[in-house]
Amino acid sequence: MNRMKMLAVMGTGIILALGASQTAFAASGWTSESGTWKYADSSGNYVTNQWKTSNGDSYYLGSSGELVTEAWIDGTYYADENGAMVKNAWVQVTEENTGKEPGWYYFGGSGKVTQDGWASIGDARYSFDDEGKMRTGWYFDGDHVYYLGEDGAMKTGWLCLAYDEDDPPEEGDISQAYTSARTGQSGSIFSAAERPSGLRTVIMQRQP
């Protein structure tokens, strides 16, 4: 009789364990907790400090497991307002308290910010500093001198720019443009309000 009771108790324990396992498995994936999205793994534990891919987009879960939005990740990636990794797109930093200087940044197909060099994007070439900020105005690269204007696109062909021999422009300065005798590819002048289409503006806020 005691043996039958023991087996019955053991059997109940096995059933309870299996039920708990099935419950944890069913709870895996995305879940909203107090209005914050988190991702639970197959063991029911919240994923932290890593990216998870869902429907082709990558999302970053912070140290508490929360979905991170509108923030730099490791100074290399950027999570947009929905938490998705930005790819093949421009982001404009508008505030100084974000870890990056205000300006334009471009993220390639891998999601990494373009840094320290030139990149062909669309029909133009752009130069980026070691933090990934797009250069504008005059740029002096060794013995080479470039003019990038307000939109950052490398200018080619003839341009008529204001120039004062007694006060020559410094790197980053933007000169007043007059009528141009001739412009080649990417040689036209754009104002800040006439940036090429497809650029994204994200107003970054201070992260807690």
Secondary structure, 3 states (H helix, E strand, C coil): CHHHHHHHHHHHHHHHHHHHHHHHHHCCEEEEECCEEEEECCCCCECCCEEEEECCEEEEECCCCEECCCEEECCCEEECCCCEECCCEEEEECCCCCCCCCEEEEECCCCCECCCEEEEECCEEEEECCCCEECCCEEEECCEEEECCCCCCCCCECCCECCCCCCCCCCCCCCCECCCCCECCCCCCCCHHHCCCCCCCCCCCCCC
